Amino acid sequence: MIQSKKIITLLFCIMYVTISTSYAQLNLSTGYFKIHIDKKGFITSMKNITVKPFREFSINDKPSPLMCLYNSSKKEYYKPGKATFENNNTTIVLRYANGSVAKIVVSVHKKYFKFTLQSLTQREGIDDIQWGSFNTNITNLFGDVIGVARDTTESVNYAIGALALNDITIGGNSITEGDAAPFQYVINTPDANRFPLPASLHEGQLFPIGGDGISDVAFYSHPEEYYRILYGNTATVDSKGRISVTYHARDRSEKRDILFSLIPFLKNDEPNHQEVQRLPGVDFIGSSIALWGSPDSTALLDVIQNIVLSEGLPYPTINGKWVKDPARYIPDVTTGGNLFDSTISYVSQMGFKAIEANDLPYFKVDRGNEGYIDGKNFGTKPFHFTGGNKSHKEFTDISNPLGILMGRHTITVALAPGTKDASPVPSDSLCYQQKRILTKSINETDTNIVVNDPTYLNEVASWEGHSHSLNIIKIGKELIHYLGVSAAPPYTLKNVTRGYWHTKKSYHEAGDTLYKLQVTLDYGYEGLIPDIYLQDKIAEYYADVSKINGIRFIDLDGQEFLFNNGHGYYSVKRFFRKMFDRASFDNIPYMRISGATLSEGSWHYQSVWNVGGGKNMYDLKTDQWGSATSEGKDLRDVAFSNYFPATFGGNFEIDSLSTPKEYEHIEAISVGVGVTYIMPINQKSVESCSRKYEIFDAIRTWENARAANAFPRKIKRELADPAKSWHLEQIDKDNWKLYRVINEEKGAAINLTRDTAGGY
């Protein structure tokens, strides 16, 4: 009888534990951040635990689901309804109304929480999972690219964010068409007192960018501080200005059709339909994120860097330091005049590390040269020297040992006419928007092309700045241009040109497949888009070009074309992963990547941002970010909010009127704000400046101090004020004296010292 009572008591205890576990709630803490996950699987509390009283950042009316499920055919979300916690709280089991059960492995680190989707049952119809949205009451600054809500005020100084821990996990929400956020403006004031919204606007309101879809500069059309340009949707703002962070992962193995425009609401950019390429084996199981909170002032180097290193994320370095480290923000040079006798010397004297040969034509992606862009004997010599011209390899054999990288400007994956994969023999691995069947045989001269289905064939190809000249179909190995299709059967293509781009006019059988190709846009960017497997090969090709020719600096213009295959930010991550893996295999120590855009997929890999220049970016005469357009202000905000170096663009050419004072001012703001720039260098113009050596010396002094991390945070805030003038003197390799200059007179010296404790 006593034994029976023991068994009953034991059974009761087991039942109690089971019941309590089923309805348990979970508290998780790092050294900076504490969250509470309730019995439904929602994060209902997010607290800063570094300062008492602990500030709460969650929202009562918007709790944050840890993970949602999404059915795209029904356009329906499933939020968790019940959470249980197993294996000593290392596994979270979420149950959903559709019957699905998700198991999420959680691990707590000193500076972040890691969540990984281990399994999902009853997943029929579920083609995407979404982490969050993680909703905060922060309204100050949102990092739309990498996903962070930031309060940069002295009184709060806190940030909450997330990072994708693998390539299948990308920024944004499950409903993001094309897995890339449209390029537009959103209303969000960084400070309601300084920049109050007019009555006609509200937080979270969306607006199209300016221009016609052709001129990049015209995109930037709103100088008001509360107009914020969007380069992503990993962080968003609601109608009250509150910031949310969201990541998701998609099952890419199934056929998917999308309707997308990268730049909506523009006259020249109507949305296009596209059948997205299936990627067998690319699924959402294994999707993983790091969720973190910390003081904003130290978040980048203390927390985000820790996540990147701990989780094996891409970590490009310069002189042993992460490229995201502000001490490694460094200007570059872009050349003009195509005379290179003194270019390397100029760059060396200023302490810069990279040269973009921008006076040479855009470098075209052509796998036909196998990476030998000057021929296998390096016989082409595009660099002009008075003593004899040089190939890329001959140039880099001089520059690379000096630690100066040479770079070229290219159009990322645009397959231009005459290149191996485009024409005269087009690849069978080109990205297409639509696939149709030829219903009537055609000979080499026929222009009467009849198809089985006219749906969407009236659309002019591309997702950005539609170009009529690029409306191309492919049948076999022939490219054919057309414009329009008849509305009534027999469905016949209109305005047909056979053998386009010098491809071979050929006989085609009834029943042959016709592919309407996905393309770039015109105006120097003309090209076809590869499918994702050919894109893989192009990414590796860039690394091979680097190895063979010594090129270490690549300006990837048109990075948005990586979106055009329909896989969005995943495509970008995959491209860069392939490039950098091949570079590692080729023993290339560092590849400096620039580009005209920034995305969640490129953030880890990209060192700098090349985005135009002149008064569109920064006006030295008025000390204004973008006096001609809002480009400077817009891109400054994107960069700064996403812990990425802002840029003055291509600016501040040395000419006959240049003075050291000007460049001390430029460098002071550059260091203070955390800005890079690309200085145009024309040898004739530089040689016309009588004070060029003084300018070189002044710039070098500031860059030496920046690289030594010699500027404390308090001093940087002072330097960032464009109304103030400064003079810097180097005492020795570890010490500098900084002077405030008023009315041409130096004030008291401020002693600056190399940060040896930080390893600089």
Secondary structure as GFF3:
##gff-version 3
##sequence-region A 1 760
A	DSSP	alpha_helix	2	22	.	.	.	ID=ss1
A	DSSP	beta_strand	26	29	.	.	.	ID=ss2
A	DSSP	beta_strand	33	37	.	.	.	ID=ss3
A	DSSP	beta_strand	42	48	.	.	.	ID=ss4
A	DSSP	beta_strand	55	56	.	.	.	ID=ss5
A	DSSP	beta_strand	64	65	.	.	.	ID=ss6
A	DSSP	beta_strand	67	71	.	.	.	ID=ss7
A	DSSP	beta_strand	76	78	.	.	.	ID=ss8
A	DSSP	beta_strand	80	86	.	.	.	ID=ss9
A	DSSP	beta_strand	91	96	.	.	.	ID=ss10
A	DSSP	beta_strand	101	108	.	.	.	ID=ss11
A	DSSP	beta_strand	113	120	.	.	.	ID=ss12
A	DSSP	beta_strand	128	135	.	.	.	ID=ss13
A	DSSP	beta_strand	141	143	.	.	.	ID=ss14
A	DSSP	beta_strand	148	151	.	.	.	ID=ss15
A	DSSP	beta_strand	158	164	.	.	.	ID=ss16
A	DSSP	beta_strand	169	171	.	.	.	ID=ss17
A	DSSP	three_ten_helix	177	179	.	.	.	ID=ss18
A	DSSP	beta_strand	184	187	.	.	.	ID=ss19
A	DSSP	beta_strand	206	208	.	.	.	ID=ss20
A	DSSP	three_ten_helix	217	219	.	.	.	ID=ss21
A	DSSP	beta_strand	227	229	.	.	.	ID=ss22
A	DSSP	beta_strand	235	237	.	.	.	ID=ss23
A	DSSP	beta_strand	243	250	.	.	.	ID=ss24
A	DSSP	beta_strand	256	260	.	.	.	ID=ss25
A	DSSP	beta_strand	272	276	.	.	.	ID=ss26
A	DSSP	beta_strand	288	294	.	.	.	ID=ss27
A	DSSP	three_ten_helix	296	298	.	.	.	ID=ss28
A	DSSP	pi_helix	299	304	.	.	.	ID=ss29
A	DSSP	alpha_helix	305	310	.	.	.	ID=ss30
A	DSSP	beta_strand	317	318	.	.	.	ID=ss31
A	DSSP	beta_strand	321	322	.	.	.	ID=ss32
A	DSSP	three_ten_helix	326	328	.	.	.	ID=ss33
A	DSSP	beta_strand	332	336	.	.	.	ID=ss34
A	DSSP	alpha_helix	343	350	.	.	.	ID=ss35
A	DSSP	beta_strand	354	356	.	.	.	ID=ss36
A	DSSP	three_ten_helix	367	369	.	.	.	ID=ss37
A	DSSP	alpha_helix	392	399	.	.	.	ID=ss38
A	DSSP	three_ten_helix	400	402	.	.	.	ID=ss39
A	DSSP	beta_strand	405	410	.	.	.	ID=ss40
A	DSSP	beta_strand	432	437	.	.	.	ID=ss41
A	DSSP	beta_strand	450	451	.	.	.	ID=ss42
A	DSSP	three_ten_helix	468	470	.	.	.	ID=ss43
A	DSSP	beta_strand	472	475	.	.	.	ID=ss44
A	DSSP	beta_strand	478	481	.	.	.	ID=ss45
A	DSSP	beta_strand	491	492	.	.	.	ID=ss46
A	DSSP	three_ten_helix	500	502	.	.	.	ID=ss47
A	DSSP	beta_strand	513	517	.	.	.	ID=ss48
A	DSSP	alpha_helix	532	549	.	.	.	ID=ss49
A	DSSP	beta_strand	553	556	.	.	.	ID=ss50
A	DSSP	three_ten_helix	559	563	.	.	.	ID=ss51
A	DSSP	alpha_helix	568	585	.	.	.	ID=ss52
A	DSSP	beta_strand	592	595	.	.	.	ID=ss53
A	DSSP	three_ten_helix	614	616	.	.	.	ID=ss54
A	DSSP	beta_strand	618	619	.	.	.	ID=ss55
A	DSSP	beta_strand	624	625	.	.	.	ID=ss56
A	DSSP	alpha_helix	631	641	.	.	.	ID=ss57
A	DSSP	beta_strand	646	650	.	.	.	ID=ss58
A	DSSP	alpha_helix	660	673	.	.	.	ID=ss59
A	DSSP	beta_strand	675	682	.	.	.	ID=ss60
A	DSSP	alpha_helix	683	687	.	.	.	ID=ss61
A	DSSP	alpha_helix	692	707	.	.	.	ID=ss62
A	DSSP	alpha_helix	713	719	.	.	.	ID=ss63
A	DSSP	beta_strand	725	732	.	.	.	ID=ss64
A	DSSP	beta_strand	735	742	.	.	.	ID=ss65
A	DSSP	beta_strand	745	753	.	.	.	ID=ss66
###
